[in-house]
């Protein structure tokens, strides 16, 4: 997205702060869609744990059920007291008991799901519709006299949004201001705070983190993320990377209720146009999956192929000419997607896509 600096302010420091800049940028999009998937649905399932993980999940579910029962008893008592004497004090106690029970009920339901597994929620294609949305982003950056850089962001978005990459209908945005990340960087590394807004470093399908720390140790880049609200078995994820002689190694891992998930990926640039990739992925409670792939680009034409030992594969083709790009991808299910984008100038871009599920979108996005 093109960023345009249209407002800047200098703050005079009294405690080691040198200055700060505020950058304001905007974005908007509008178009049509048909048959997009609902983002709330899921094609996947949550498998029930086995072995030691099942024993742990069962114990957690039993404890959560007992806590829920205790909270329900307290709620019934508070309701009875309020029915007998409708005073302000009893009303406050009833509200507190209701909140405590709601929290205990949600925890118990989550524990039951972790123990028993969860069936997939079928994707439900949308009908035909029109999407339009707009937003404003405020990015604030600065630095202290002793060399510590800091930044924060706030965004305001409203309207109906689609996810063109996944052919999903995101639906209506809340239309409220949201606080983005707050970060501090220096010779010590980068410390980032974003309550529930930092993606799990192993998989974005797992719960988000609240705080992360990134640094470089020799030739190794390292990032650790922590979710303060998660249980001790699912609170941390990490990513480590190392590059040397045209080879890049990336290790990602995350804690989960069923154990530790980890993935090791390697890529090797044979030359300026051909890259070979391979990885092994061991998700907690599942069989490991090994994948190999290759990609090449020549005269605006790109080809990428990938195959795994679980009988899955992908082939992606692309063509780029000046400000115009075409892509086509197909996998082992014969599912395919085709997209086209064109830069119109002045921060405007046209994009359209269709897939094998009769989903489609077409529209224009703007960056201000």
BAFI-834515 format. One record per residue (C-alpha): x negated, y negated, z negated. Coordinates in steps of 0.001 Angstrom, whole numbers, plus 500000, padded with zeros to 6 digits. Example, Ala and Ser with C-alpha at 12.3 -4.5 7.8 and 13.67 -1.06 7.14 Angstrom:
<lokols>
487700504500492200
486330501060492860
</lokols>
This chain:
<lokols>
500000500000500000
498651496585500889
498159494413497814
498561490649498139
497291488386495398
499887485645495063
499543484709491414
496397484474489342
495880483072485891
492683482453483943
492874482960480200
490356481122478035
488883483513475508
488273483008471829
487294486572470877
484969487910473531
487465487930476403
486123486407479621
489155486157481918
492134488040483292
493850488221486681
497481488993487430
498291490452490835
501891490608492030
502868492871494919
506181494049496280
507591496929498286
510878497853499911
512303500618502087
515518501391503936
516774504099506252
519040507108506736
518862510691505506
520699513999505835
520434517368504082
517651516424501657
517126518568498559
518130517303495141
515061516537493044
516833517882489945
517014521366491464
514201523886491565
513314526798493786
511087528288491091
511726530271487944
510242530277484480
509156533861483822
509627535403480386
506299536003478569
504980539457477724
502669540995475133
501180538696472523
502688535635474205
506172537159473805
505526537805470104
504514534174469625
507474532864471655
509888535049469673
508550533801466343
508843530210467553
512448530804468677
513375532342465309
511903529392463414
513628526891465714
516985528674465289
516626528531461514
515844524803461675
518891524268463879
521121526161461419
519855524045458522
520473520852460502
523984522017461386
524794522642457731
523554519161456855
525610517672459694
528782519427458528
528180518188454989
527660514601456187
530806514807458347
532831516067455403
531534513304453150
532365510663455760
535861512097456252
536444511831452496
534990508331452156
534572506255455325
531946503933453864
529059502257455652
526584504331453653
528243507612454642
528433506431458265
524661505856458294
524049509284456767
526315510921459340
524517509229462227
521141510345460849
522400513919460427
523733513935463995
520377512762465375
518501515398463361
520826518128464624
520554516995468260
516759517154467997
516829520599466372
519307521898468975
517111520741471878
514034522347470294
515890525610469739
517168525673473329
513646525052474657
512263527832472449
514911530258473727
514004529383477324
510307529931476617
511122533356475135
513698534560477668
512663532805480863
514901530717483079
516591531409486381
516035529179489384
518372526269490041
519367526486493676
518538523565495911
521718521843497059
521331519911500326
522649516373500234
525147515046502729
524477512141505075
523576508829503508
521632505594503554
518792504740501197
517473501308500333
515220500214497502
512887497445496466
510401496821493709
507849494439492245
504566495519490655
502540493403488242
498918494461487776
496812492732485138
493038493138485053
490196491527483200
486906492045481419
485384491169478086
482048489385477671
480437492642476533
481340494435479796
484550496325478977
487100496195481812
490781496517481025
493975496766483032
497726497191482590
500719497330484909
504461496706484823
506904497599487596
510537496862488373
512302499152490875
515926499380491983
517928501142494673
518137504664496103
514882506456496816
513778509494498836
510601511573498649
509578511890502293
506687514236501512
508950516865499918
512173516083501823
513887515322498511
516563512821497508
515248511182494343
518512509297493817
519168505964492158
516393504202490294
517208502784486880
516646499196487959
514739498451484769
511201497317484039
508740500095483297
505340499930481620
502593501680483546
499186502711482271
496912500670480037
493227501479480506
489806500404479263
486550501152481097
482900500717480249
479630502594479986
481475505028477704
483874506035480506
487560505264481036
490270505640478413
493859505553479734
497137505356477803
500452506053479544
503230507593477427
504405510628479416
502993509172482641
499713511065483157
500108514175485307
498831517471483964
495368517934485498
496022521581486433
499537521286487838
502083518462488116
504724521116487376
503613521172483724
504411518508481148
502767515112481537
500123513816479162
500023510544477215
496308509788477046
493262510732479113
489512510199478994
487220510271482044
483447510149482149
480417511412484057
477906513770482475
474890513964484763
476258515043488151
479544516326486671
482714514210486588
484950515148483670
488516514237482723
490497515439479689
494217514718479153
496277515193475992
500029515354475429
500718514164471899
504284515529471930
503380519060473038
502754522037470811
499132522909470101
499260525623472816
500201523222475601
498726519876474685
495512519704476696
494366519896480310
491024519169481948
489331518674485289
485627518905486139
483949518244489482
480456518690490900
479129517879494384
475761518816495894
474412519514499392
477777519274501106
479511521548498586
482142520313496131
483277522353493130
486426521532491141
487574523278487972
491001522528486466
492613524151483443
495563523695481117
496921525254477967
500350526919478149
502587528989475881
501577532145477759
497844531337477610
495368529262479582
495806528524483279
492697527779485348
491704527172488943
488254526986490558
488067525463494047
485094524970496350
484777523175499680
481840523092502087
481404520609504920
479798522546507775
479442519316509748
481222515991510215
484374517661511567
484665521166510001
485265521978506319
485660525414504698
487613525800501437
488231528578498917
489762528804495475
490877531242492830
493882530360490675
494828532206487497
498125530904486112
498910531975482555
500889535223482513
500567535772486280
498285537544488723
495342535550490052
495606534238493613
492631533794495939
492928531424498892
490612530606501795
491050527892504404
489429525765507065
490106522355508586
488736520427511531
489296517051513161
488230516088516666
489330513188518870
492349512421516680
493527516070516547
493424517848513182
493977521541512424
494185523082508966
494761526779508179
495040528479504799
495734532070503706
496043533740500296
495976537317499018
499632537062497945
500692537150501623
501255533392501896
499742531167504587
500025527667506040
499096526078509357
499126522280509710
498548520293512882
498130516542513237
497508513912515858
496551510293515275
496217507543517869
495623503952516764
498613503167514484
500681506268515364
500525509715513693
502310513055514201
502200516089511888
503584519619512111
503333522363509498
504585525960509289
504230528725506674
504800532455506224
508568531974505773
508780530354509232
509741527154507433
508410524121509267
508261520355508925
507542517648511484
506896513975510740
506013510827512647
504732507492511326
503871504241513033
502395501044511621
504486498126512851
502183495408511568
502722492842508847
502906495552506170
505805497417507806
505719501148508625
508243503340510409
508528506969509268
510767509877510294
510837513586509566
512795516798510205
512400520345508890
513686523874509389
516438523348506783
518148520721508981
516922517987506664
515974514634508152
515104511068507265
514188507956509241
513479504473508020
511129501560507548
509043500665504507
507520497274503722
504590496140501599
504446492529500436
</lokols>
